[in-house]
Amino acid sequence: MNSMTDRRSRPVYMDHAATTPVRPEVVEEMLPCFSERFGNPSSIYALAREARVTLEKARGQVATAIGARPEEIFFTSGGTEADNWAIKGVAAANKKKGDHIVTSSIEHHAVLHACRALEKQGYRVTYLPVDEFGRVDPAAVEEAITDKTILVSVMAANNEIGTIQPVAAIAKVAHDRGVPLHTDAVQAIGAIPIDVDSMGIDLLALSAHKFGGPKGTGALYVRRGTRIGTFMDGGAQERGRRAGTENVPGIVGLGRAIELATAEMPQKAPRLAAMRDRLIQGLLETIPDTRLNGHPSERLANNVNVAFRYVEGESILLMLDALGIAASTGSACTSASLEPSHVLTACGLPPEHAHGSLRLTLGPRNTEEDVDYVLSVLPRVIERLRKMSPLSPERYA
Ligand SMILES: *Cc1c(COP(=O)(O)O)cnc(C)c1O
């Protein structure tokens, strides 16, 4: 397999759904907040007021990006905290009204495990099924809502298979029954247009490190008038609803990153989609017993997810890593476990397909050369693994 050691000088990073590099423009804006402009935004001297001003500028940038008002944006430590706050906060504030939540079976674990935690406290949760492409049916949401339903939570776009959900239609059926809608938009920001008013979104989670910002910083959008409890008790930061000294550098980075990501989306998305489609077509054409996971068209521009029968996703990743390609089997959070992905299983994929799935997620730094390289090595990787696999039929021996 000498030809498979043609490792390129520059590694190929195709795991942008797991995290993205912080953009230089973002780093530049963050740096002074660590040193010269280090003030605590809650203090009262000039240095602190300066920090307060930069914080509020970032709040405005986040609000503008999703069509919200600045006072509806609350900074958090990331997407996981924002999801937890939305779900547990709405549950706590609506105890008297009801104890039922509707969500989907393909949510990120930040949503699923927050719901599980509530179930242990006596709440009831409906985990809606999805179709073979990973789509939630708005009619199923409508059917699941009862007089006791206090929240519907459906993600805007899935992190593993890239499927985009009909969020506006789901919000409409929820609102018809007086139920607020939360959406995990962590993968959607900077990838598809998001407007909280026209889409009817009441709560929205986002995370800076998924669109060129720093890790450990995110935000929860809360529509004015939505009943939600506080998440952190302590000082009066974030208008008393999320205590703790603000991560000023991170928040400044979030603001700049979301501004850049949304402004550049119209130019960048078509380029990514073209590379995505070339990868998908190339893999399906050159590798037998391969299928596309997720929706063929209602799909994030940067997401490729394919299932190769008779091989283990983990072995594919190891061989790709040796060839300088960073990819994933699904979500980074489950890559240490050998359980098949809950998302692929919910889409009805038999375990033998789910186990052999590979996710390649593109970013603006990927080039056509990167695509060529992956298309040139992957068929040989799969062929080799199938030769070694006890699951393979005769023809691969
Ligand atoms: C990455 C991700 C999260 C978690 O965000 P963190 O900022 O890493 O905590 C939540 N939901 C989705 C869909 C994600 O892709």
The ligand as a MOL file (V3000), in Angstrom:
LIG
                    3D

  0  0  0     0  0            999 V3000
M  V30 BEGIN CTAB
M  V30 COUNTS 15 15 0 0 0
M  V30 BEGIN ATOM
M  V30 1 C -21.3370 21.4680 19.0150 0
M  V30 2 C -22.8110 21.3840 19.2330 0
M  V30 3 C -23.3860 21.6510 20.4870 0
M  V30 4 C -22.5370 21.9440 21.7050 0
M  V30 5 O -21.9600 23.2110 21.6370 0
M  V30 6 P -20.6630 23.5050 22.5850 0
M  V30 7 O -20.4320 24.9650 22.4190 0
M  V30 8 O -19.5690 22.6720 22.0530 0
M  V30 9 O -21.0630 23.1590 23.9880 0
M  V30 10 C -24.7470 21.6030 20.6110 0
M  V30 11 N -25.5340 21.3170 19.5660 0
M  V30 12 C -25.0380 21.0590 18.3340 0
M  V30 13 C -25.9580 20.7670 17.2070 0
M  V30 14 C -23.6590 21.0730 18.1330 0
M  V30 15 O -23.1730 20.8040 16.9170 0
M  V30 END ATOM
M  V30 BEGIN BOND
M  V30 1 1 1 2
M  V30 2 1 2 3
M  V30 3 2 2 14
M  V30 4 1 3 4
M  V30 5 2 3 10
M  V30 6 1 4 5
M  V30 7 1 5 6
M  V30 8 2 6 7
M  V30 9 1 6 8
M  V30 10 1 6 9
M  V30 11 1 10 11
M  V30 12 2 11 12
M  V30 13 1 12 13
M  V30 14 1 12 14
M  V30 15 1 14 15
M  V30 END BOND
M  V30 END CTAB
M  END
